[in-house]
Amino acid sequence: MSERYANIVGWGKYTPEQVLTNADLERLVETSDEWIFKRTGIRERRIVSPTENTSDMAIAAARDALAIADVRARDLGLIIVATSSPDYLTPPVSSQVQHALGARDVGAFTLVAGCAGFVYALTTAQQYIANGVCDNVLVIGVELLSRFVDYTDRSTCVLFGDGAGAVVLQVSNEPAGVLSSVLGSDGSGAEHLILPGGGTANPPTHETIDQGLHTLKMNGNQVFRFASRIIGKALRQVIQQAGLTSDDIDLFIPHQANLRIIESAAKYVGFPEEKIFINIDRYGNTSAASIPIALVEAFEQGRAKVGDTLAFVAFGAGLSWAAAVVKVAERVKPIPFLHSRRKTPAWISAFNPLNTVVVKPLGTVLGLLQAGIQRLTSWFRRNQS
Ligand SMILES: CC(C)(COP(=O)(O)OP(=O)(O)OC[C@H]1O[C@@H](n2cnc3c(N)ncnc32)[C@H](O)[C@@H]1OP(=O)(O)O)[C@@H](O)C(=O)NCCC(=O)NCCS
């Protein structure tokens, strides 16, 4: 049996229309555009409207990713939603997304790994594909932290924004897609980035609300130190694991939390400025959504292309971190006709001559036809941009 790789074949993002600028924040707390930009690299961030929820952003990003991938929701094998800010504690937001997409009976789960959630989810999806369990997996990183931010606390409210990004991973025989990954966690730093209320430790009461435990608390200095220490190392490790060197990486797409942290990680592994993708100035820290949003923009701007090798690194609450090396390949392998989700009825399989003479050849012809159409679509896409 040939190797199964998980290639990124579709991508989409959703960023709310409302922009919250540093000047707007100057009117809310004692801060300045100069301080925020100098310390973080952020100029503005997006905030959802009161009528939008996490699921709405996730669904919008997912629809675009499925359209680009040319994969129907019902042909997905799995949906993973990475978020720390779901619509509800239960049911999982992943089921809301699965239902809204029309992905009937498709397995779905929500994965919580702070800002590293998207890279954790990507790695998980890759495992399902490599092991032969699924052919197509939808991975979404989405965050709506503005509902958990205290807009009187200048040390946190200047950092976070809302948004969603999604990718479709598809099985491929080409050695591409997620080539290596590194996951890490250090729970000893849990209190440095925490939403203390609302869980089992501090269930919501009038007291927890009065104490402001329902909003995000952060020890910025500690998180900064942890990130500066860990992500350069994780990056170097994941590149080595892929059997590559930093020269082989075409584009570095880091979690957009702080420009100074990004630059120090890039310096640690020796990435020149032109290899770093940065959009923190326009979105702030969108947590689990930050890498997929940046990835989509990199594709849209032609900074990431077919054939490129990308490096992702993220860190956040937990404390946790994750890194991955991803090669973007042409989509060449046809989705096998009569895929396991659409099994041949038992009565056809039982009647072997019909299976051999009609079903299998028909499957091969349709598979080839599908591969031809996919190649043509990719050719058009390439020649359009
Ligand atoms: C939050 C962060 C930008 C603060 O920058 P910093 O250089 O570490 O600043 P400090 O926290 O040491 O604060 C320096 C001073 O600025 C003040 N300050 C904090 N926030 C401010 C703001 N928004 N505007 C103006 N002054 C501010 C502090 O009160 C402090 O004042 P003091 O010296 O009088 O006590 C930085 O620590 C950071 O980005 N940490 C990582 C956070 C992160 O990435 N979190 C998400 C992880 S996914």
The ligand as a Tripos MOL2 file, in Angstrom:
@<TRIPOS>MOLECULE
LIG
   48    50     1     0     0
SMALL
NO_CHARGES

@<TRIPOS>ATOM
      1 C1          1.4570   42.2200   27.0820 C.3       1 LIG1
      2 C2          2.7850   42.7800   26.5860 C.3       1 LIG1
      3 C3          2.5830   43.4630   25.2580 C.3       1 LIG1
      4 C4          3.2730   43.7900   27.5690 C.3       1 LIG1
      5 O1          4.5090   44.3200   27.1060 O.3       1 LIG1
      6 P1          5.7420   44.4670   28.1110 P.3       1 LIG1
      7 O2          6.8350   45.0960   27.3600 O.co2     1 LIG1
      8 O3          5.9840   43.0910   28.6900 O.co2     1 LIG1
      9 O4          5.1630   45.4470   29.1660 O.3       1 LIG1
     10 P2          5.0080   45.2400   30.7510 P.3       1 LIG1
     11 O5          3.9130   44.2670   31.0340 O.co2     1 LIG1
     12 O6          6.3690   44.9890   31.3280 O.co2     1 LIG1
     13 O7          4.5320   46.6540   31.1600 O.3       1 LIG1
     14 C5          5.3330   47.8040   31.0040 C.3       1 LIG1
     15 C6          4.5420   48.9980   31.4300 C.3       1 LIG1
     16 O8          3.5160   49.2670   30.4660 O.3       1 LIG1
     17 C7          2.2590   49.3560   31.1100 C.3       1 LIG1
     18 N1          1.2310   48.8850   30.2090 N.ar      1 LIG1
     19 C8          0.6880   47.6380   30.1090 C.ar      1 LIG1
     20 N2         -0.2290   47.6230   29.1400 N.ar      1 LIG1
     21 C9         -0.2650   48.8650   28.6220 C.ar      1 LIG1
     22 C10        -1.0040   49.4650   27.6000 C.ar      1 LIG1
     23 N3         -1.9190   48.7870   26.8750 N.pl3     1 LIG1
     24 N4         -0.7800   50.7430   27.2990 N.ar      1 LIG1
     25 C11         0.1230   51.4770   27.9890 C.ar      1 LIG1
     26 N5          0.8550   50.9620   28.9980 N.ar      1 LIG1
     27 C12         0.6670   49.6740   29.2840 C.ar      1 LIG1
     28 C13         2.4000   48.5040   32.3410 C.3       1 LIG1
     29 O9          1.4440   48.8700   33.3000 O.3       1 LIG1
     30 C14         3.7990   48.8030   32.7600 C.3       1 LIG1
     31 O10         3.8070   50.0360   33.4320 O.3       1 LIG1
     32 P3          4.7680   50.2610   34.6940 P.3       1 LIG1
     33 O11         6.1750   50.0810   34.1790 O.co2     1 LIG1
     34 O12         4.4570   51.6640   35.1100 O.co2     1 LIG1
     35 O13         4.3740   49.2300   35.6870 O.co2     1 LIG1
     36 C15         3.8490   41.6420   26.4390 C.3       1 LIG1
     37 O14         4.2290   41.2010   27.7040 O.3       1 LIG1
     38 C16         3.3580   40.4830   25.6490 C.2       1 LIG1
     39 O15         3.0250   40.5970   24.4800 O.2       1 LIG1
     40 N6          3.3450   39.2930   26.2690 N.am      1 LIG1
     41 C17         2.8900   38.0910   25.5750 C.3       1 LIG1
     42 C18         1.3980   38.0770   25.6230 C.3       1 LIG1
     43 C19         0.8240   37.1070   24.6710 C.2       1 LIG1
     44 O16         1.3560   36.8530   23.6260 O.2       1 LIG1
     45 N7         -0.3400   36.5630   25.0590 N.am      1 LIG1
     46 C20        -1.0790   35.6940   24.2500 C.3       1 LIG1
     47 C21        -0.4730   34.3700   24.1880 C.3       1 LIG1
     48 S1         -1.2830   33.4330   22.9810 S.3       1 LIG1
@<TRIPOS>BOND
     1     1     2 1
     2     2     3 1
     3     2     4 1
     4     2    36 1
     5     4     5 1
     6     5     6 1
     7     6     7 2
     8     6     8 1
     9     6     9 1
    10     9    10 1
    11    10    11 2
    12    10    12 1
    13    10    13 1
    14    13    14 1
    15    14    15 1
    16    15    16 1
    17    15    30 1
    18    16    17 1
    19    17    18 1
    20    17    28 1
    21    18    19 ar
    22    18    27 ar
    23    19    20 ar
    24    20    21 ar
    25    21    22 ar
    26    21    27 ar
    27    22    23 1
    28    22    24 ar
    29    24    25 ar
    30    25    26 ar
    31    26    27 ar
    32    28    29 1
    33    28    30 1
    34    30    31 1
    35    31    32 1
    36    32    33 2
    37    32    34 1
    38    32    35 1
    39    36    37 1
    40    36    38 1
    41    38    39 2
    42    38    40 1
    43    40    41 1
    44    41    42 1
    45    42    43 1
    46    43    44 2
    47    43    45 1
    48    45    46 1
    49    46    47 1
    50    47    48 1
@<TRIPOS>SUBSTRUCTURE
     1 LIG1         1 GROUP 0 **** ****
